Amino acid sequence: MKITSTIARYLLGLMFTVFGLNGFFHFIPQPPPANPLALQFFGAVAVSHFAAFFFAVQLLGGLLLLSGYFVPLALTLLAAELYNILAFHLTLEPGIAPGLVAAVLWLLVFAQYRHSFRGVLAAKPE
């Protein structure tokens, strides 16, 4: 299980690092979304510069996973990112497969580091 989790950590880190960098440098072309609401959402995110924060968190989380330092922090940051990705694809734009792959990889990494979240996940913390 440790080898699987390590491979998942590297894949997830690589995925978020590449897409975080793509948010700043636009080296992977993206077609505009078909849904007009998704297009409005992207327009608002781009004009307000919220996307810079979104991509910065992706990049930071990806680099932390690749380095192996502060992995629980990276998992916490990327959990919020994954929630937003999955919610967007469930509600505004179909094509949830990449988000599901990232969520499965996240769960595999989380399984190895679940002891780090013991206090957060306790029903009645000490």
N, C-alpha and C positions, 0 to 999 in steps of 0.2 A: 504494500500500500504506500510505503514511503517513496518508492521510485515513481509510482503513478502520480502521487501528489507533487513530486518535484518536477516531473515532466509537465503536469498541468500548470504549475506555477510559472515555468518558463514560457509556455505557450500563451497563457493569459497575460503575462507581463509583456511579451512581444506584441500581442494583439493590441493592448491598450497603449503601449509606447508608439507603435506605428500609427494608430488612429489619432492619438493625441498630437503627434507631430504633423499628421495630415491636416489637422484643424488649423495649424498655423501656416504651413507651407503649401498646402493644396497640391500634392503630387499624385494623388489618386483621384481621377475625375469622378464626379458624382452627378448623375442625371437629376434634374429637378423632380420633386415628388409629384405624383399624379393627382393626389388629393389637394384641392385648393386650400383646405384648412391647414394641412401640413406645410404648404407653401407659405401661408401667412405666419405660421408658427416659426418657421426658419427665418422668415424676414424679420420678425420681431426679435428673435434671438441674435441675429447678425447685427441689426441696427443698434441694439442696446448694449452690445459687446459682452453679453452674458456668455456667449459661446467661448470667449477666451478663458473664462473661469472653468467652464465645463471641460475644455480640452486640456487646460493646465492640470486639473485634477486627474484626468485620464493619464496624462504623461507622467505625473508624479507617482501615481499608483503603479503604473507599468514599470517605471524605473526601480521603484522599491521592490517589486516582486522579482525583477531580474537580478537585483543586487543581493537579495536574500536578507536584507536588513529591514526591520520594522514591518515585517510581513503582516502582523495583525492590523497595524494601522492602514496598510495598503488595502487589505480586505475590507476594512470599514469604509474607506473612501470609495472603493470600487463597487461596494454593495449599493450605495446611493446612485452611482452612475448606471449600474445594471438595472436598477428599478426604473430609472428614467428611460433607458433604452427600451426595455420591455413594455413599459406603459405607452410610449410613443408608438411602437409597432403594433400594439394591440388595439389602440384607439384611432390613430391617424393614418398609418401607412402599413399595409401588409408586408410580410417578409420578415418574420420573426426568427428564422433559423439561425442567423449569426448571433443574435441575442441569447437564444437558448443554448448554443454551443458555449458561449462565454459564461452563462449561468452554471452549466454543468462543470466547466473547468473551475469556476469559483467555488462550487460545493466540494470538489475534490481537494482543493487547497485548504478550504476551511476545515475539512475533516481532520487534516493533520494538525492544525493550529487551534482546534476547538477548545483546548484547555486554557488558552489565552482569553477566552470569552466567558469563562466560568462565572465570574461575578456579574457580568452584564446579563447573562441568560438565567440567573437564579431567580426563582419566584420570590423568595424573601432573602435578600442579601444580608450578610452579617453586619 
